[in-house]
Every structure is written in C-alpha cells, then in structure tokens.
C-alpha cells in the first residue's frame, strides 16, 4: 500500500484557525447574522416610524381630540397599527432574506379553515363565559337596542374592526417579535415575556385592573400555545376577533374596561367583582380563567404535538 496522499494521516492539512472576532463584531453579529436583540430594536424603530407617519397622515382627516373610543378613531388606530407592525416585518424579511410568512401570517393561508375554526371557538368561549356568569345571576341581556339596518351595520362594523384588532395584537405580540426573540432565548421564555408585556400594555386601558391584566397574560400564553401547535397565527387571529366581537357587540358588556357604542342590547353585569369582572368586564371574571383552561385542552385535542422524526 503506497504512502498516504496529502491530507491523510501522515500528511494532515494545516489547521485553519478562524480569524479572531473583534468585540464589536461579537456584540452585533452571531453565526446567523445580526443578533436577535438588535433586529428587534430595528424592527421596533421601523414600526414606530411607520406608525408616526400614519398618525401624521391621519391628523389631516381625523379629529384626534375626540378620543380613541369613537368608531372612526378606533378604526384608524387598529388598521394603522396593524399596517405599521406588518410593513415593518416585510422590511425585516427583505433584510433577513426570508419569507415574511415565517413570522406567523402566511398569506396563502389567510382566512382559511384555521381562521374560521378560531372564530367559532372564540364565540364558544365568550358564550360559555357569559353563560356561566348568567347562571350565577351576574348577567342580564336586557332589551335590544339595535334593529334592522342599524343592527346589520353595527354588526358588520364590529366584525371587520375586530378582525383588525386580532391581526394587530396577535402580530405585534406573537408575530415578528415572538419569532425573533425565540431565536435568542427560546420559544416559551419569549412567549412568557411577550405575554407579560401584552398584559402590561392593557393597563393603559381605562377601567383595567390587575384581574383583567392577569387574564390577558394567560390569554397571551394560550395563543402562544396555539401558535406552537398550528405553526401560524390564523387560529389565534380568528379566536381573538370573535371573542372581542361577542364581548363588545353580542353580549354588550365592557371589553378591557371600555363599553363601546353600537352594542346589541342594554345588557348589565351585577354581582360581586370576582363573578362579573366589574368595570373591566367578563375577562376579569374568575370564570375567564376556567374558559382559558378549557381552551388549552381544545387546542391540544384539535392540534396534537407533532412527533419529531429521528
């Protein structure tokens, strides 16, 4: 047998040392490129810049002094908010050389079966929640306040608006931010941090209290679980939208501390705060945590964990 060729055991190729990285390089870059934290900061800056631009444009046509609970201002806030966070993600997708659908809202699956399953489950959840409160004497539907064209008009308005609410809040807290933060610290640590932030942001709502914020944190974790099991946000978007629609319009009760115009009936909540949620609304009721627990079970049964192939 002849001598080993170059590169064999007798003639090993010289070891190529990686050039030492400067401290600044290590601070900003990893093996995957720009570090997750810096990408999140860049994304936040882009989203804030876009939102500021939309606000400037909106100020030409809307009276901001009317407050953000009027229907025109609500519409502008939610639509421009979603446009800001989604367009910023499209820019980041170009920078990161990946499809924007990886951030949770793949367009080919928009409003597909998972969205409508989520919408059905959201209506089931709010109906179970309100039914539980009513059985304990804490809710009365009252008489109808809307009929005919007004009923149809307000129902369509709230349906469309809450789809944008679902898109905006789910993508803001569980879209690009969840995807990128999970690269840095893992899926569930990222989901916990963002759900805590989700609850903290709702503290700015008038009438919100710690019970409502606690339930919102739990809701964030449940929707993160739905993202983990389904692979995208469409189930959570439909669920989020229909729950808010049922709370605000169908059952006509406060939503995160706000009672909006154009609701179906002159409903009322009466009884202890632990039962009804008080001024915050049913999402602060003790029964909301029960329905959230059932939601986790439903997601688990409908979308079982995929076994990894070895």
N, C-alpha and C positions, 0 to 999 in steps of 0.2 A: 504494500500500500504506500503510495507516494506521500510526500510531506503535505501538511495541511495548506490549503490555499490561504492567501491573505484574508484576514478576518476570522480565521479559525482559532482553535485553542492555542496553537503555537504562535500565531501572528495576530493577536487581537487588535482591532481597530482602536486608535487612540480615543479615550473617553472625551466626549464633547460636553464641557461644562456649560450650563445655562448662564448667560451673562447676568451679573448681579443687577437686581432691580433697584432703582432709586426709591427712597422713602416716599416721595410724592407719587411715583408710579404705583407703588403698592397701595397707597391711600385711595387712589381713584380707580384703579383697574384690578380685575381679578382674571381668572382663566376665561371667564365668559364675557369679558369686556368691561364696560363701565359698571361699577358696583351698584347693587340694588338701591342702597340709600341715596346715592347721587341721582340715579334715574328717577326715584320717587320725588326728589326735590325739583328736578327739571320738569317732571310731569305736573307737579303742583303749581309751579310758576307759569307753565303754559296754560293750565286750566284757569288760573286766576286772571291771567292777562286776557284770555278769551271772554271770561265772564264780565270783566270790567268793560271790554269793548261792547258786549251785548247790552250792558246797562246803559252805556252812553247812547247807543242807538235807541234803546227803549225809552230813554228820557225825552226823546224828540216826539214821541207819540203817546206816552202814558203819563198820568199824574201820580208820581211816586208818593205824594203826600196822603193819598187815600189809604195807604197801608196795604200790607200783603195778604189780607184776608178777602179782598174783593175779587170776584171771578176773573176780571182782566189781569190783575196783578198776580193772582195765583197761577194763571195760565202762563204768563210771561216768565215768572220765577222758575217753574218746573221745566218748561220747554228750553229756555235759555241755559238753565243749569245742566240739563242732560246734554245739550249741544256742546257746552264748554268741556265737560269731562270726556265726552266721546271723541270730539275732534282732537283734543289733546292726546288721547290714546292713539288716534290714527297717525298723528305726527310721530309719536314714540315708536309706533310699529315700523314706520319708514326708517327711523334711526336704528332700530334694533334688527331690521331685516327679518321680520316675522309677520305672518298674517295677523291682522287685528282681531280676527275671530278667536285667537288663543286667549284673549283677555276676558272671555265669558259670554260674548254676544255674537256668535257666528251668524251672519246674515242669511245664509241658506236655510237656517232653522228658525228664522224669525216667525213668530206666531204659528208655529207648528203644533203638533199634538201636546207637547210638554207644556207649552204656554196655556193651552185650554184646560189641561188636566190641573195645572196650578190654579187657574181661575176657579175651577169647580171646587177644589179643595179649600181655597180661601173663603169661598161663600159658605162651605160646610162648616169651617172653623168659626167664622163670626156668627153663624146661625146657632151652632152649638153653644157658643159663649153667651149669646143673648138669651137663648132658651134656658140655660142654667140659671142666669140671673133672674129671669122672669119667674121660674119655678119657685125661687126663694123669695118672691114678692118684691124684687128690686127694680123691675122694668115694666112700663106700660107703653104700648104702642101709640095710643091716642087716636085721634081722628085724622083723616087725610088732609093735607094742606095743599096738595097739587092734584090737578085733574086735567085730562085732555092734552092739548098741545104743550101746556106748561110742564106737565109730568114727563112727557116724552123728551122735551127739550132739555130739562134739567138732568134727566137720567142719562142722555147722550153726552151732555157736557161733563158730568162727573165720571162717566166711564172712560172717556178719552183722556181727561185730566189725570185720572189715577193710573192709567197706563204709563203716562209720562212720569208720574211720581215713582212708580215701580222701576221704570228704566233708569231714572236719575239716581235714586237712592241705592238700588242694587249695584249699578255700575260704579258709583262713587265709592262704596264701601267694600264691594266684593268683585269688582272688575279688575282694572289695571292695578289698583293698589294691592289687592289680595294676591294677584299673580306675581307681582314683583317682590312684595315683601316676603312671600312664601319662598322665593328663591334664596333669600338671605337668611331667614330664621326658621323655615318650615311652615307647612300649611296651617296646623292648628295654633301654634303661637301667633301667627299672623292673624288668623280668624278671631282669636280672643282679643288681641289688641284693637283690631278694627271694630269689633262688636262693642267694646268699651267706649271707643270713640263715637260710634253710632249712637249709643245711649247718651253720651255727654252732649253731643250736638243737639239732641232733642230737649235738653234742659233749657234752651233758649225759647222754646215754645211757651206762650202764655198759659198758665194753669198747670204746667207739667210739674210732677213731684217725683220723689225717689222711687215710688212704686212703679210709676209709668216708665221711668228710665231703666229700672231693673228688668221689666218685661221686654223692653226694646233691646237690651243687651242679649237676653235669652233668644229673642226673635232673630237677632243677627247671627247667633250661633246655629240656630235651626236652619236658616237659609244658607249658611256656610256648609252645613251638613248636606243640604240639597245640592249645592254646587259640587261637593266632593263626590256624591253618588251619581249625579247625572252628567257631570262634565261641563255644564254650561249654566247660564243664569236664567234661561227662559222659564223654567218651572217656577223659580222664585219670583220673577217679574209678574207672572200671571197671578200667583198667590198673593203677593203684596198688593197688587192693584185691586183685586176683587175683595180682599179683606177691608181695605180702606173704603171702597165703594159701599160695601154693606154697612160699615160702621157709620159713615157720613150720610149716605142717601137712604138706603133701605130701612135701617133701624133708627136713623135720625138722632144720633147721640154724639157727644163730643169725641173728637179724634185728636189725641195728644193735647188735650186741654182747650181745643177750639171747636166751637159749634158754628158750622158754616151755613150760609143761606142756601135756599133751594133744596131743602130736605123734604122727604116724602110725607112725614106726619109730625104732629106736635107731641112727640114721644117725651117721656120723662123717666129719670132714674131717681129712685127713692129708697132709702135704707142706709145701712152702715157703709162707710167708705170701703172697707175690705171686700164687701159684696159687689158694689156698683162701680168702684173706681173713683167715685166722687166727680169733681170738676175735670179731672184728667180724662175720664171716660172708661169704658169697659176694659181697655187694655191694661188698666191698673187694678182690675179685679183679681181676687185670688183664683178665680176660675180660669183666668187667662193663662196661668202657669200650667194648669191641668190640660187645657187645649193644646198648648205648646208641646207638652209631653206626648200627647196623642199624635201630634203632627210628626214628631220624630219617628214614632212607631210606623205611621203610614208610609213615610219616605223610605224607611228601612225595608218594609214589606214590598213596596212597589219597585224599588230600585236597590236590590241586594248588592252587597260589595262584590266586585269582580275579583276572582282568584287570579293572582299573578302566575303566569306560566313560568316554569323553570326549565 
